[in-house]
Amino acid sequence: MKRFTLLSLFAGAGGLDLGLEMAGFETLVTNELEPHACETLRLNKKMCATGDGTLDTFIDTVLKQRCYQQMTKEESAILVKRLQHRSRDKFLQSAEVFEGDIRQIESKQLLEACRLEEKNELFCVAGGPPCQPFSRAGKRQAVDDVKNGDLFFEFVRVVRDLRPRWFVFENVKGLLLTKTEVLTTTCKTCNYSGPIPFRTRIAWGRGEAETFSCPQCGNHDVTVNSQLTRGGSLDIILAEFERIGYRCYHSILNAADFGAPQIRDRLFIVGSRDHLPFTWPAPTHREVTKNGVKPDPQLPLFGPNSTLSNLKPWQTMYDALWSHGHFRYGMLDKRKAVLWVKNVVRPHDEPVTWHLDRPSPTIGAHQGAKLAVAPEGVPEAQLKRQQWHTRGNRQGDTKPVLIIHAYLSDEELLRLQTFPPWWYLHGTRMQRALQIGNAVPPVLARAVGTAIIEGDNEGSPKQ
Ligand SMILES: C[S@@+](CC[C@H](N)C(=O)[O-])C[C@H]1O[C@@H](n2cnc3c(N)ncnc32)[C@H](O)[C@@H]1O
């Protein structure tokens, strides 16, 4: 039987891996630097293999760990209930968790860890390196040279060395939107034009001499131009993948369009070594406006393939999290409750107040999200003004009121991200929030994984 083997890089809490496994992939190795995230992966693998008879012993051991010693009784009771969930799928069962800095790991070490038989090739390499869009003009050296700037190149290196049939590269949509200085070379001999190799760009940024030749004809007679381009970071990344022979497809997908109760746009690049055709998955959900489901411009309005007959409305936060009540506040009145989201690392960023009958806004790695319930009749403007200041000590023309509020629990955050509610997260509250806020929602990864398998089946020669 065909195996859709996976090497996962920058795995974090495993959102991308989980979704790809849901689509039928089998993770062989999963690499991650951060020890808490590695422990998340290891312990979930172990928990998935643990039978109900020994689950209580497993949970006892978990609770004795240092990161849980500060937990209140209520918090540990909630954790135990979450982990005791009865039906657990068996994720990551073939996966070796390879802890370490990818910059120090040779591709052949990863391949050995995959334990593939000689006749079997690796099907896919997937990962989402932390990567800020590259610099704007004038700041090239400062930004290109930071420790995260070239992590994407580690991903390219592993793909170049192991040559999987497919790769999935996932990242922030800012790569497509931010203006970036692109250095383009033009060959005087064959007229080739494209971004200069990334390594050369970095070397030049550091003031180190490095020459290069035309990638098409090998001639050294090339000129270099600099241009500030919107989406230039993506151009630079795509050029590297194309340089190693992959045909690339890219798109921004919103997790809410695939059933997540969260608006979360991610940029995906899918690459095919054999230049197979690939089609992006079609959304299953659509935004609902006052006039009904917002039409998909790609689909006809009426008929069997119409927008209206195919798509479900976006899932709301209320339905996904609180339709049976909140664990502390009971049944919620949607006229009184809102979600407050605030960036806890950049406190001056404008906080967000969000209605519960929508998918949540993006909950990033550094965002704190609280459910806030106000007394009857507090005007919306005041709820907004009081954000995060629960006693209302911000200036305004209405008297402050006391608003009850609670940080979203691990389970609520996991549900917004479409992880199974029993997924174990290792570490302190901040470390857990970081892992979950960094993740790709598994429903989104599953849709991309399914599309790759379909593309591979259609493109491969029939047996
Ligand atoms: C955006 S998160 C990935 C989230 C993951 N794809 C998911 O769906 O859960 C990026 C991850 O890369 C890891 N990372 C950062 N630098 C690394 C390095 N040098 N080597 C390996 N992993 C690294 C971070 O610890 C972080 O967990």
The ligand as a Gaussian input file, in Angstrom:
#p B3LYP/6-31G(d) Opt

LIG

0 1
 C        5.259000      28.753000      13.710000
 S        5.805000      27.548000      14.822000
 C        5.284000      26.081000      14.022000
 C        3.931000      25.616000      14.403000
 C        3.558000      24.269000      13.859000
 N        3.675000      24.217000      12.414000
 C        2.162000      23.848000      14.276000
 O        1.300000      23.733000      13.402000
 O        1.927000      23.619000      15.467000
 C        7.532000      27.530000      14.533000
 C        8.294000      26.569000      15.398000
 O        9.666000      26.550000      14.974000
 C       10.450000      26.283000      16.105000
 N       11.854000      26.688000      15.823000
 C       12.366000      27.933000      15.855000
 N       13.675000      27.924000      15.547000
 C       13.996000      26.626000      15.301000
 C       15.209000      25.984000      14.962000
 N       16.340000      26.680000      14.789000
 N       15.213000      24.644000      14.809000
 C       14.059000      23.932000      14.966000
 N       12.871000      24.502000      15.305000
 C       12.837000      25.835000      15.476000
 C        9.802000      27.135000      17.192000
 O       10.147000      26.680000      18.483000
 C        8.313000      26.960000      16.862000
 O        7.744000      25.924000      17.625000

